[in-house]
Amino acid sequence: AVITTEREFENDFDDKKNTITITREKIKEFNTQNQNQLFHHIHYLNRHGVKADQLNYAIEQLQILLPNYFNSQTYIGVYDVDSIIPNNTLEVLIKDAIINKYPNIYQQPTFYFNNYKILPLNLNGLLSKSFSWLQSAFALYHESNMFITQFGDKKRLTRMEYCIGHGMFVRWSFLKRIGLFPAPIEDTRLGHIASYIGEKIRILPVFDSVDVTIGIKSQIKQSSVWFTGEAFIIEDLKIARRIVPDLSPWQVWLAIYKIYRNIVWVTRAFLLFAVIIMLIVKRNYFSAYLTGFLYLYLPLFILYLNMPIIQTLTAKGRQKFYRNIFQTIGVILVTPIEFLIMSIGPTVGLFNFLAYRIAKRNLYLPKTKR
């Protein structure tokens, strides 16, 4: 089911062709080829709704269209339109779900390399490549930990896990239990709720690859939206308590820890550069270089070393190495700037979250260009 909204008309490139008309044409073409109504187009007649509203509306429509599909073994899978996945993704999901007795949530690991090749060799292009590597390095770190945990000792301390709206599969019975996708940021909040009630998010061992945003303004908007979802810590704790009334003190500690992590996210770039500048002023140059390398470049170096494995597990032809030495040097030079941009975004997201709470205005949901 492809979901469109009234906001698609904001991106008109042609009076006769836009996202909605192209969607209708393609779905008709696919269904004709398959001689079956496998594909559906659901249009959300509201330009002010958020993604959670659109998904929940689509689920209501699908229950009418396909009532027999909604049972205890049903998964609701979500992708953004820029996702590229291996052809065997759903087969892997089916096999793993049967073997592991239908876990409630799957998350497909995501890398941010789709429009990696087409970016121009200019400041915006270099910053976007740096953005893709920094964000992918973070995803690799976080999702690898989730993957290790699901095979490790169950007595390990619980940590706040997360979902992202690319390659997210939620079991229908569980989604009903929490009241469908929580607004305004459906994926991050779903991860919070699952963490509070002790519901493990299972990693699906095939990679999804998505676009990065191009341009400084767009990147700030994107990271501000990501942070906004992280800010609904207390609201998600309240939802979790409705589902499981007798939550342990550890779940409350998770909320406190997440608030601390959000503070780190907003301030990390500013604090890092303050420390480096202080070390340089004190002429402790080696410590300054080492601090910058460990925090900024070591994660990228580890990601680079893992690229051959990543290439084999993602859709073919989508990931490219830095074969151009000048681009590599350029990305290395702009990485500190990009890291600062990725901290400015959460700062904007914090103000947007406060505006939402005070004025109930959806200021934080820009439509980022792809």
JOWOBEL-V93086 format. One line per field, one symbol per residue. ss: DSSP state (H for helix, E for strand, C for the rest). A space follows every 10 residues. Layout:
# JOWOBEL-V93086
ss->???
This chain:
# JOWOBEL-V93086
ss->CEEEEHHHHH HCCCCCCCHH HHHHHHHHHH HHHHCCCCCC EEEECCCCCC HHHHHHHHHH HHHHHCHHHC CCCCEEEECC CCCEECCCHH HHHHHHHHHC CCCCEEEEEE ECCCCCCCCC CCHHHHHHHH HHHHHHHHHH HHHHHHHHHH HCCCCCCCCC CCCCCCCEEE EHHHHHHHCC CCCCCHHHHH HHHHHHCCCC EEEEEEEEEC CCCCCHHHHH HHHHHHHHHH CCHHHHHHHH HHHCCCCCHH HHHHHHHHHH HHHHHHHHHH HHHHHHHHHH HCCCHHHHHH HHHHHHHHHH HHHHHHHHHH HHHCCCCCCC CCCCHHHHHH HHHHHHHHHH HHHHHHHHHH HHHHHHHHHC CCCCCCCCCC
